[in-house]
């Protein structure tokens, strides 16, 4: 990771427009078809892990995920990761960053090992040199979407979902994708969500 002149990037116009905006976050809602993931879930994989893996794959193919405004600086990252929220034995929650891995089994191994470590130690695990995509799963609840808070401290993109829905042979999941307008515009955000759907569709074929 390193600082870069925002005016030298393809986000220069958005930097000028939105870096001082009091509420620069945008949220897009999309219903995903996750039918293919249910087959992997039946084979023993955690659904949350599969979704995070597909999010990481799709983000890795989206150039805008490499740039992130941090305060009043534009930072470029060489690597990405996905953050998950872990329930701990004390009734609280902790944060756990999972590094990007192209192979499903490698990502799954990191996911299981790191979340288990965080759960037992009740300590957050952070990767400081990667652009982290936040996630939150409210799987017990049937929700239509979430508009997350904007603290002004964390500008990272964020994906939230609730309970999946099954109708006959099709399973769907409604997700909310929040992003900083300096990092990307609606066009790039929608392209990311389309790529996410493609990754979900193709996963069962691997």
DASULJO-V56652 format. One record per helix or strand of 2 or more residues. SS is the DSSP state (hx for helix, st for strand). FROM is the first residue (numbers start at 0). LEN is the number of residues. Records with the same first field share a line. If there is no record, write none. Layout:
SS = FROM-LEN, FROM-LEN
This chain:
st = 1-3, 24-9, 66-4, 72-4, 79-8, 92-7, 130-7, 157-4, 164-3, 169-11
hx = 5-3, 11-7, 34-8, 46-14, 62-4, 103-18, 185-18
